[in-house]
Amino acid sequence: MKLPIGSVPRLSTVAIAALLVPSLLALPQAAAAQVTAVEGAEARDPAVFGETIDVRVVNVEVVVEDEDGIRVTGLAPGDFHLVVDGEEVAIDYFTEILGGEAVRRAPPADGSAAVESVPAVAPGEAIGTSYLVFIDDYFAIERDRNGVLEALKADLPGLAPGDRMAVVAFDGRRVEMLTTWSDSGRQLERAFQDALGRPAFGLQRVSERRVFENVGASEGGNPLVRGARSFGLDAEERVYASALADQLQRSVAAAVATLRGFALPPGRKVMLLLAGGWPYSVASFVVDNPARVITQEQVTYGPGLLAPLTETANLLGYTLYPVDVPGHAGAFGAETDDRILSANENRFGDNLVIDSLERERQVEWALKHIAETTGGRAVINADRVDAFETAVADTRTYYWLGFTADRRRDGRERSIRVEVTRPGLRVRSRSSYTDLTVETERAMAAQSALLFGNAPAAPLVVEAGAPEPAGRRGEMEMPVRILLPVGRLASLPTAEGHVVRVELRFAAIDEEQRESDMPSIPVFLTLTEEPPENGVVAYDTRLLLRRDHQTVIISVHDAITGRQLATQVEVSPSGL
């Protein structure tokens, strides 16, 4: 459809979405469009949130050790084999990092110039590390968490020139950024001090477990032999396991959103994941009996729950250092009788139950799985007070390998294996990367804005009307007018006129941190004239929402340039 300047033609919208929780749907609706000029704040250059993740060149950080665990230096590109999806590929870029400095860099194998996604470093140049700290307040017990936080705070002087740190916390409902990237010791100390004062909810997780165990005891069951002949979970076990799996998924999703929100810092990328006790196998954690084999997959198995985190880390090039916040019971002082079950009596009739090593083993396996899959190291038990020191030591000396990926944008995960030709050496690196689709890239940027509230305030102008009751109970509709800044969007001159292609995206998150998917509406505009710099097209639609207070993110993706503009709207059902 051609849109002549000054006319008001009609556009139609096509919704690609389903009702979810919180449900959000762009309803088909006629939309008036007109190219006009705007002045003032809305006329400024739009800011861009999120960035397209370029994995055209995949960087792989490789640690090489001998049989005694001593770092091996001085290797050359010819000492490595890089295998992707079972086939050896050329190492196009190679840099050795020693003590945080680049000591040697090999030119691209084909003699071409480096590209932007490859670190442009020279011998002697300091290579900074970006440390992203994720604090799991949802599973952690305050005393245990604070012991780790105090240790991290005390180790802040270990930041080297060029290093930076960001701190994020999750309480089961909301992801809160305590500080963005900073190399200021004072600012980071304040962030950790704020983290120390936050409530932690690990005791609730312990209480939920005690309730589950007491139900079994009240029915005369001995937890050590409960269902010993069963290969599946009984009714009470399924209820508790499902709840625990949902809680773990929520924490994992928060960590994933944190990675996406801090996707592209400079230098080496590291996440210190302060996990409050995530089990590798939820079913085994619930059963708590290593002699009982559970063969029926009645809840998602551990790797499936953790996969979104490890895949996202590998996609973005983050090395994960998960920290065992609970550690051994009593490590940070005497236990109260109801805080942690380890080494504490829990009476089931005449039976005395000790919280077995099985549950602690499940927690450690989860941490090791996360670390090994992303090339990091699990910081377990007493070592957790040295978490930062461990990460620093582990990320100062390594090899930076890069290869040119065959980008198909099919969303497939591709395996990575690094081998060393010299005998007696072992390597540690991430195990895969994902060939990100364009759709996923856009959704990642929008989700960052949604969960962190960092959508820019002015670049996309949206006029939201008052919510109205919808046809079905518990839902509401909100009229929205989006002023598409066509003067600042790319347009392609054609014989028919100037073509503008955008996608509208909508997402919502309620007070319980429940999210919708990201429905998108493709919009194609053909303008008879090149629009003025401050030209806009008014686009009207209606959003179908659950009748709860929530934040709605509305974003516009320029399909030609890849730029994204966004704003957020607070929606309240009051008065309905």
C-alpha positions as CSV (number, residue, x, y, z in Angstrom):
1,M,0.0,0.0,0.0
2,K,1.3,3.4,-0.9
3,L,1.2,6.1,1.8
4,P,1.3,9.6,0.2
5,I,2.6,12.3,2.4
6,G,-0.3,14.1,4.1
7,S,-3.0,11.4,3.5
8,V,-4.6,9.2,6.1
9,P,-4.7,5.7,4.5
10,R,-5.8,2.6,6.5
11,L,-3.4,-0.1,7.6
12,S,-4.3,-3.6,8.8
13,T,-2.5,-5.6,11.5
14,V,-1.8,-9.3,11.6
15,A,-1.2,-10.7,15.1
16,I,1.2,-13.6,15.6
17,A,0.6,-14.6,19.2
18,A,-1.3,-16.8,21.5
19,L,-2.9,-16.0,24.9
20,L,-0.3,-16.8,27.5
21,V,0.3,-15.8,31.1
22,P,0.2,-12.9,31.4
23,S,-1.7,-13.1,28.1
24,L,-1.0,-10.3,25.7
25,L,-2.2,-10.2,22.1
26,A,-2.3,-7.5,19.4
27,L,-5.8,-7.7,18.1
28,P,-6.5,-7.2,14.4
29,Q,-7.6,-3.6,14.2
30,A,-7.7,-0.9,11.5
31,A,-5.0,1.7,11.9
32,A,-4.8,5.2,10.7
33,A,-1.5,6.3,9.2
34,Q,-0.2,9.7,8.3
35,V,3.3,11.1,7.8
36,T,3.7,14.2,10.0
37,A,6.5,16.0,11.6
38,V,7.2,16.1,15.4
39,E,9.1,18.6,17.4
40,G,10.8,18.7,20.8
41,A,11.9,15.6,22.7
42,E,10.3,13.2,20.4
43,A,12.4,14.6,17.5
44,R,15.7,13.5,18.9
45,D,17.7,10.6,17.5
46,P,16.1,7.4,18.8
47,A,18.3,5.5,21.2
48,V,18.8,1.8,20.6
49,F,18.4,-0.9,23.3
50,G,19.8,-4.3,22.8
51,E,22.2,-5.3,20.1
52,T,22.4,-7.9,17.4
53,I,24.6,-10.7,18.6
54,D,27.3,-11.3,15.9
55,V,28.5,-14.9,16.0
56,R,29.9,-14.7,12.5
57,V,33.3,-15.2,14.3
58,V,33.0,-17.5,17.3
59,N,35.6,-16.8,20.1
60,V,36.6,-19.8,22.2
61,E,38.6,-19.3,25.4
62,V,40.8,-22.3,26.1
63,V,42.6,-23.2,29.3
64,V,45.4,-25.7,28.9
65,E,46.9,-27.6,31.9
66,D,49.3,-30.4,32.5
67,E,48.7,-33.6,34.5
68,D,49.4,-31.6,37.7
69,G,46.9,-28.9,36.9
70,I,49.7,-26.4,36.1
71,R,48.9,-23.9,33.3
72,V,50.7,-24.6,30.0
73,T,51.9,-21.5,28.1
74,G,53.8,-20.9,24.8
75,L,51.6,-23.0,22.6
76,A,51.0,-22.0,19.0
77,P,48.0,-22.4,16.7
78,G,49.4,-25.6,15.3
79,D,49.3,-27.2,18.7
80,F,45.5,-27.1,18.6
81,H,42.7,-28.9,16.7
82,L,39.3,-27.2,16.7
83,V,36.4,-29.5,16.0
84,V,32.9,-28.1,15.3
85,D,30.0,-30.5,14.9
86,G,32.5,-33.3,14.4
87,E,34.5,-31.6,11.6
88,E,37.8,-29.9,12.1
89,V,37.8,-26.2,11.2
90,A,40.6,-23.7,10.7
91,I,41.7,-21.5,13.6
92,D,41.3,-18.1,12.0
93,Y,42.4,-16.0,15.0
94,F,44.7,-16.9,17.9
95,T,45.9,-14.8,20.9
96,E,47.7,-16.1,24.0
97,I,46.8,-14.2,27.2
98,L,49.3,-14.5,30.0
99,G,48.6,-12.8,33.4
100,G,45.9,-10.7,31.8
101,E,48.1,-9.4,29.0
102,A,48.3,-10.4,25.3
103,V,51.7,-11.9,24.7
104,R,51.3,-13.2,21.2
105,R,48.8,-12.9,18.4
106,A,48.7,-14.9,15.2
107,P,47.2,-13.2,12.1
108,P,44.1,-14.7,10.5
109,A,44.9,-17.9,8.7
110,D,43.8,-16.6,5.3
111,G,45.8,-13.3,5.7
112,S,42.6,-11.2,5.9
113,A,42.0,-8.3,8.3
114,A,40.4,-8.9,11.7
115,V,36.7,-8.3,12.0
116,E,34.9,-6.5,14.7
117,S,33.9,-9.5,16.7
118,V,37.5,-10.6,17.1
119,P,39.4,-8.9,19.9
120,A,41.8,-6.3,18.4
121,V,44.7,-6.8,20.8
122,A,48.4,-6.3,20.4
123,P,51.2,-7.9,22.4
124,G,51.6,-6.2,25.8
125,E,48.0,-5.0,25.8
126,A,46.0,-5.6,28.9
127,I,42.9,-7.7,28.4
128,G,40.2,-6.7,30.9
129,T,37.6,-9.1,32.2
130,S,33.9,-8.3,32.7
131,Y,32.6,-10.0,35.9
132,L,28.8,-10.3,36.0
133,V,27.7,-11.3,39.6
134,F,24.3,-12.9,39.8
135,I,22.9,-13.3,43.3
136,D,20.2,-16.0,43.8
137,D,18.2,-14.7,46.8
138,Y,15.3,-17.0,46.0
139,F,17.1,-20.2,47.1
140,A,19.8,-18.8,49.3
141,I,19.7,-18.6,53.1
142,E,20.7,-15.1,54.3
143,R,23.6,-16.1,56.5
144,D,25.2,-18.3,53.8
145,R,24.7,-15.7,51.1
146,N,26.1,-12.9,53.2
147,G,29.3,-15.0,54.0
148,V,30.0,-15.2,50.3
149,L,29.1,-11.6,49.6
150,E,31.4,-10.4,52.4
151,A,34.2,-12.4,50.8
152,L,33.5,-11.0,47.4
153,K,33.4,-7.4,48.8
154,A,36.7,-7.9,50.5
155,D,38.3,-9.2,47.3
156,L,37.3,-6.2,45.1
157,P,40.9,-4.9,45.2
158,G,41.7,-7.9,43.0
159,L,40.1,-6.1,40.0
160,A,42.9,-5.3,37.6
161,P,43.1,-2.3,35.3
162,G,40.6,-2.8,32.5
163,D,38.4,-5.1,34.6
164,R,34.8,-4.2,35.4
165,M,31.9,-5.7,37.4
166,A,28.1,-5.6,37.4
167,V,25.9,-6.9,40.2
168,V,22.4,-8.3,39.8
169,A,20.1,-10.0,42.4
170,F,16.9,-12.1,42.0
171,D,14.4,-12.6,44.7
172,G,12.0,-15.0,42.9
173,R,9.9,-12.1,41.5
174,R,12.1,-9.5,40.1
175,V,15.6,-9.1,38.7
176,E,17.2,-6.0,40.2
177,M,20.4,-4.4,38.9
178,L,22.4,-3.2,41.9
179,T,25.0,-1.7,39.7
180,T,25.8,-1.7,36.0
181,W,29.3,-2.2,34.7
182,S,31.7,-0.3,36.9
183,D,35.4,-0.3,37.8
184,S,34.9,1.9,40.8
185,G,35.7,0.1,44.0
186,R,33.4,2.5,46.0
187,Q,30.4,2.0,43.7
188,L,30.9,-1.8,43.8
189,E,31.2,-1.8,47.6
190,R,27.9,0.0,47.8
191,A,26.3,-2.5,45.5
192,F,27.5,-5.4,47.7
193,Q,26.4,-3.5,50.8
194,D,22.9,-3.2,49.3
195,A,23.0,-6.9,48.4
196,L,23.8,-7.8,52.0
197,G,20.7,-5.9,53.2
198,R,18.3,-7.7,50.8
199,P,16.0,-10.3,52.1
200,A,16.8,-13.9,51.2
201,F,14.1,-16.7,50.9
202,G,16.1,-19.9,51.3
203,L,14.3,-20.6,54.6
204,Q,11.1,-20.8,52.7
205,R,12.6,-23.5,50.4
206,V,13.7,-25.4,53.5
207,S,10.3,-25.0,55.1
208,E,8.6,-26.4,51.9
209,R,10.9,-29.4,52.1
210,R,10.1,-30.0,55.7
211,V,6.4,-29.8,55.0
212,F,6.8,-32.4,52.3
213,E,8.8,-34.7,54.6
214,N,6.4,-34.3,57.5
215,V,3.5,-35.3,55.3
216,G,5.3,-38.6,54.6
217,A,6.0,-39.0,58.3
218,S,2.4,-38.3,59.4
219,E,1.3,-41.2,57.1
220,G,3.7,-43.5,58.8
221,G,6.3,-43.6,56.1
222,N,10.1,-43.8,56.7
223,P,11.7,-41.3,54.2
224,L,14.7,-43.6,53.9
225,V,12.7,-46.5,52.6
226,R,9.7,-44.6,51.2
227,G,8.7,-46.0,47.9
228,A,11.9,-48.1,47.8
229,R,10.4,-50.5,45.3
230,S,8.9,-47.8,43.1
231,F,10.6,-46.5,40.0
232,G,8.4,-43.5,39.9
233,L,7.4,-40.7,42.2
234,D,4.3,-41.0,44.4
235,A,1.6,-38.4,44.5
236,E,3.2,-36.3,47.3
237,E,6.7,-36.5,45.7
238,R,5.3,-35.4,42.3
239,V,3.7,-32.3,43.9
240,Y,6.8,-31.3,45.6
241,A,9.0,-32.1,42.7
242,S,6.9,-30.1,40.3
243,A,7.0,-27.1,42.6
244,L,10.7,-27.3,43.0
245,A,11.2,-27.7,39.2
246,D,9.1,-24.5,38.7
247,Q,11.2,-22.6,41.2
248,L,14.4,-23.7,39.6
249,Q,13.1,-22.8,36.2
250,R,12.3,-19.3,37.5
251,S,15.8,-18.8,38.9
252,V,17.4,-20.1,35.7
253,A,15.2,-17.8,33.6
254,A,16.4,-14.9,35.7
255,A,20.0,-15.8,35.2
256,V,19.4,-16.2,31.5
257,A,17.8,-12.7,31.3
258,T,20.7,-11.3,33.2
259,L,23.2,-12.7,30.6
260,R,21.0,-11.3,27.9
261,G,20.8,-7.9,29.6
262,F,24.6,-7.7,29.8
263,A,25.3,-9.5,26.5
264,L,28.2,-7.5,25.0
265,P,30.7,-6.1,27.5
266,P,34.3,-5.8,26.4
267,G,37.1,-8.3,27.2
268,R,36.7,-11.7,28.7
269,K,33.1,-12.4,29.9
270,V,32.6,-14.2,33.2
271,M,29.5,-14.8,35.3
272,L,29.9,-15.5,39.1
273,L,26.6,-17.4,39.7
274,L,25.8,-17.4,43.4
275,A,23.4,-20.3,43.4
276,G,21.5,-21.1,46.6
277,G,21.2,-24.8,46.1
278,W,20.0,-25.8,42.7
279,P,19.6,-29.6,42.3
280,Y,20.9,-31.4,39.2
281,S,18.1,-34.0,39.3
282,V,14.9,-32.7,40.9
283,A,13.5,-36.2,41.3
284,S,16.6,-37.6,43.0
285,F,16.7,-34.5,45.3
286,V,13.1,-35.1,46.3
287,V,13.5,-38.9,46.7
288,D,16.8,-38.4,48.7
289,N,17.6,-42.1,48.4
290,P,20.6,-43.2,46.2
291,A,19.4,-46.8,46.3
292,R,16.1,-45.9,44.6
293,V,16.3,-45.5,40.8
294,I,13.7,-43.2,39.3
295,T,13.1,-44.3,35.7
296,Q,9.9,-42.4,35.0
297,E,10.5,-38.8,33.9
298,Q,7.7,-37.2,35.7
299,V,9.5,-33.9,36.0
300,T,12.1,-32.2,33.8
301,Y,15.5,-33.7,34.3
302,G,18.3,-31.5,35.6
303,P,20.2,-30.8,32.3
304,G,16.9,-29.8,30.7
305,L,16.2,-27.3,33.4
306,L,19.8,-25.9,33.2
307,A,20.1,-26.0,29.4
308,P,18.7,-22.4,28.8
309,L,21.4,-21.0,31.1
310,T,24.4,-23.0,29.6
311,E,23.2,-22.5,26.0
312,T,22.8,-18.8,26.5
313,A,26.2,-18.5,28.2
314,N,27.8,-20.4,25.3
315,L,26.0,-18.3,22.8
316,L,27.2,-15.0,24.3
317,G,30.7,-16.3,25.1
318,Y,30.3,-16.2,28.9
319,T,32.3,-18.5,31.1
320,L,30.3,-19.5,34.2
321,Y,31.7,-19.9,37.7
322,P,28.8,-21.2,39.8
323,V,29.3,-20.7,43.5
324,D,28.1,-23.2,46.1
325,V,26.4,-20.7,48.5
326,P,25.1,-23.3,51.0
327,G,28.4,-25.2,51.2
328,H,28.8,-27.6,54.1
329,A,26.3,-27.0,56.9
330,G,27.7,-24.9,59.6
331,A,30.5,-23.4,57.6
332,F,29.5,-19.8,58.5
333,G,28.6,-20.5,62.1
334,A,26.2,-22.6,64.2
335,E,23.0,-23.7,62.7
336,T,19.6,-23.0,64.1
337,D,17.4,-26.0,64.4
338,D,15.2,-25.3,61.4
339,R,17.6,-23.6,59.0
340,I,19.4,-26.5,57.3
341,L,18.6,-30.1,57.8
342,S,22.2,-31.4,57.4
343,A,23.4,-32.9,60.7
344,N,20.2,-31.8,62.4
345,E,17.6,-34.2,63.8
346,N,14.3,-34.4,62.0
347,R,11.9,-36.8,63.7
348,F,9.5,-39.0,61.8
349,G,7.9,-41.2,64.5
350,D,10.8,-43.2,65.9
351,N,13.0,-42.6,62.8
352,L,16.0,-40.3,62.8
353,V,16.7,-38.7,59.4
354,I,19.8,-36.9,58.5
355,D,19.7,-34.8,55.3
356,S,21.9,-37.1,53.3
357,L,24.9,-36.5,51.2
358,E,22.6,-37.3,48.2
359,R,21.1,-33.8,48.2
360,E,24.4,-32.1,48.6
361,R,25.7,-34.3,45.8
362,Q,22.9,-33.2,43.5
363,V,23.6,-29.5,44.2
364,E,27.3,-30.1,43.5
365,W,26.5,-32.0,40.2
366,A,24.4,-29.0,39.0
367,L,27.3,-26.6,39.7
368,K,29.8,-28.9,38.0
369,H,27.5,-29.4,35.0
370,I,27.1,-25.6,34.5
371,A,30.8,-25.0,34.8
372,E,32.0,-27.8,32.6
373,T,29.5,-27.0,29.9
374,T,30.7,-23.4,29.7
375,G,34.4,-23.9,30.3
376,G,34.4,-22.5,33.9
377,R,35.0,-24.1,37.3
378,A,32.6,-24.9,40.1
379,V,33.5,-23.2,43.4
380,I,32.3,-25.7,46.0
381,N,32.1,-25.9,49.8
382,A,34.8,-24.0,51.7
383,D,36.3,-22.7,48.4
384,R,33.3,-20.4,48.0
385,V,34.8,-17.7,50.1
386,D,37.6,-17.6,47.5
387,A,35.1,-17.4,44.5
388,F,36.4,-14.2,43.1
389,E,40.1,-15.2,43.6
390,T,39.3,-18.5,41.8
391,A,37.7,-16.8,38.9
392,V,40.5,-14.2,38.6
393,A,43.2,-16.8,38.6
394,D,41.3,-19.0,36.1
395,T,40.7,-16.2,33.6
396,R,44.1,-14.4,33.6
397,T,46.0,-17.0,31.5
398,Y,44.4,-18.7,28.5
399,Y,44.3,-19.0,24.7
400,W,41.8,-17.0,22.7
401,L,40.9,-19.0,19.6
402,G,38.5,-17.8,16.9
403,F,36.9,-19.4,13.8
404,T,34.6,-18.1,11.1
405,A,31.2,-19.6,11.6
406,D,29.0,-20.8,8.7
407,R,26.1,-18.6,9.7
408,R,22.8,-20.3,8.7
409,R,20.7,-18.6,11.4
410,D,18.8,-21.8,12.0
411,G,18.9,-21.7,15.8
412,R,20.8,-25.0,16.0
413,E,23.3,-25.7,18.8
414,R,26.7,-26.7,17.4
415,S,29.2,-28.6,19.4
416,I,32.8,-27.4,20.0
417,R,35.7,-29.6,20.9
418,V,39.3,-28.3,21.4
419,E,42.1,-30.8,21.3
420,V,45.9,-30.3,22.0
421,T,48.3,-32.2,19.9
422,R,51.0,-32.5,22.6
423,P,50.5,-35.6,24.8
424,G,49.7,-35.3,28.5
425,L,47.8,-32.0,28.3
426,R,44.2,-31.4,29.0
427,V,42.0,-28.5,27.8
428,R,38.9,-26.7,29.2
429,S,36.6,-24.6,27.0
430,R,33.0,-24.1,26.3
431,S,31.3,-27.0,24.5
432,S,29.0,-25.4,22.0
433,Y,27.6,-22.3,20.4
434,T,24.2,-21.5,19.0
435,D,23.6,-20.2,15.5
436,L,21.2,-17.6,16.6
437,T,18.2,-16.8,14.5
438,V,17.2,-13.2,13.7
439,E,14.0,-13.8,15.5
440,T,15.8,-14.9,18.7
441,E,18.1,-11.9,18.5
442,R,15.2,-9.5,18.5
443,A,13.4,-11.4,21.3
444,M,16.6,-11.2,23.4
445,A,16.8,-7.5,23.0
446,A,13.2,-7.0,23.9
447,Q,13.4,-9.3,26.9
448,S,16.4,-7.4,28.2
449,A,14.2,-4.2,28.2
450,L,11.3,-6.1,29.8
451,L,13.1,-7.7,32.7
452,F,15.5,-4.9,33.5
453,G,13.3,-2.0,32.8
454,N,16.0,-0.5,30.6
455,A,13.9,0.4,27.6
456,P,14.8,4.0,26.7
457,A,12.2,6.6,27.8
458,A,11.9,8.7,24.7
459,P,12.9,7.1,21.5
460,L,9.6,5.4,20.7
461,V,6.5,7.5,21.3
462,V,3.4,5.5,22.3
463,E,0.0,6.8,23.4
464,A,-1.8,4.3,25.6
465,G,-5.5,4.6,26.3
466,A,-7.3,3.5,29.5
467,P,-7.8,-0.2,29.8
468,E,-11.4,-1.5,29.2
469,P,-13.1,-4.7,30.2
470,A,-12.6,-7.5,27.7
471,G,-15.2,-10.1,26.7
472,R,-13.8,-12.8,28.9
473,R,-13.6,-12.5,32.7
474,G,-10.1,-11.6,34.0
475,E,-9.0,-9.9,30.8
476,M,-8.8,-6.3,29.6
477,E,-8.1,-4.5,26.4
478,M,-5.9,-1.4,26.0
479,P,-5.9,0.8,22.9
480,V,-2.4,1.8,21.8
481,R,-1.2,4.3,19.2
482,I,2.4,3.8,18.1
483,L,4.1,6.7,16.3
484,L,6.5,4.9,14.0
485,P,9.4,7.3,13.3
486,V,9.6,6.6,9.6
487,G,11.9,9.5,9.1
488,R,14.6,7.8,11.2
489,L,13.9,4.3,9.9
490,A,15.7,2.9,6.8
491,S,13.7,3.1,3.6
492,L,14.5,1.4,0.3
493,P,13.8,3.4,-2.9
494,T,11.8,1.3,-5.4
495,A,9.8,1.9,-8.5
496,E,6.7,2.0,-6.3
497,G,8.2,4.4,-3.7
498,H,10.2,4.3,-0.5
499,V,9.6,1.0,1.3
500,V,9.9,0.8,5.1
501,R,9.8,-2.6,6.8
502,V,9.4,-3.0,10.6
503,E,8.2,-5.5,13.1
504,L,6.2,-4.5,16.1
505,R,6.8,-6.5,19.2
506,F,4.9,-6.7,22.4
507,A,5.7,-8.3,25.8
508,A,4.4,-8.1,29.3
509,I,5.5,-9.0,32.7
510,D,3.2,-8.9,35.8
511,E,4.0,-8.4,39.5
512,E,4.6,-12.1,39.9
513,Q,7.3,-11.9,37.2
514,R,5.2,-14.0,34.8
515,E,6.1,-13.1,31.2
516,S,4.3,-13.4,27.9
517,D,6.0,-14.5,24.7
518,M,7.0,-11.9,22.2
519,P,4.2,-11.7,19.6
520,S,5.3,-9.7,16.5
521,I,3.4,-7.8,13.8
522,P,5.1,-7.3,10.4
523,V,4.4,-3.9,9.0
524,F,5.3,-2.9,5.4
525,L,4.9,0.7,4.3
526,T,5.4,2.1,0.8
527,L,5.7,5.9,0.9
528,T,5.2,7.9,-2.3
529,E,7.9,10.3,-1.1
530,E,11.0,10.1,1.1
531,P,9.7,11.0,4.6
532,P,11.0,14.1,6.4
533,E,13.6,13.5,9.1
534,N,11.0,13.9,11.8
535,G,8.2,12.1,10.0
536,V,6.0,9.6,11.9
537,V,3.2,7.2,10.9
538,A,0.5,6.7,13.5
539,Y,-0.3,3.0,14.0
540,D,-3.3,2.0,16.1
541,T,-4.0,-1.4,17.7
542,R,-5.4,-3.0,20.8
543,L,-3.7,-5.2,23.3
544,L,-5.5,-8.0,25.1
545,L,-4.1,-8.4,28.6
546,R,-4.7,-10.3,31.8
547,R,-6.5,-8.0,34.3
548,D,-3.4,-7.5,36.5
549,H,-0.9,-4.7,37.0
550,Q,1.9,-5.2,34.6
551,T,4.6,-3.6,32.5
552,V,4.2,-3.7,28.7
553,I,7.2,-3.3,26.5
554,I,6.5,-2.1,23.0
555,S,9.4,-2.3,20.5
556,V,9.9,-1.6,16.8
557,H,12.5,-3.5,14.9
558,D,13.9,-2.0,11.7
559,A,14.1,-5.0,9.5
560,I,16.6,-3.3,7.1
561,T,19.2,-2.0,9.6
562,G,18.5,-4.2,12.6
563,R,18.0,-1.3,14.9
564,Q,15.4,-1.6,17.7
565,L,13.5,1.2,19.4
566,A,11.4,0.6,22.5
567,T,9.4,2.1,25.3
568,Q,7.5,0.7,28.3
569,V,4.0,1.3,29.6
570,E,2.7,0.7,33.1
571,V,-0.8,-0.8,33.0
572,S,-3.1,-0.9,36.0
573,P,-6.6,-2.5,36.0
574,S,-7.8,-0.1,38.7
575,G,-11.4,1.1,38.0
576,L,-12.4,-2.0,36.0
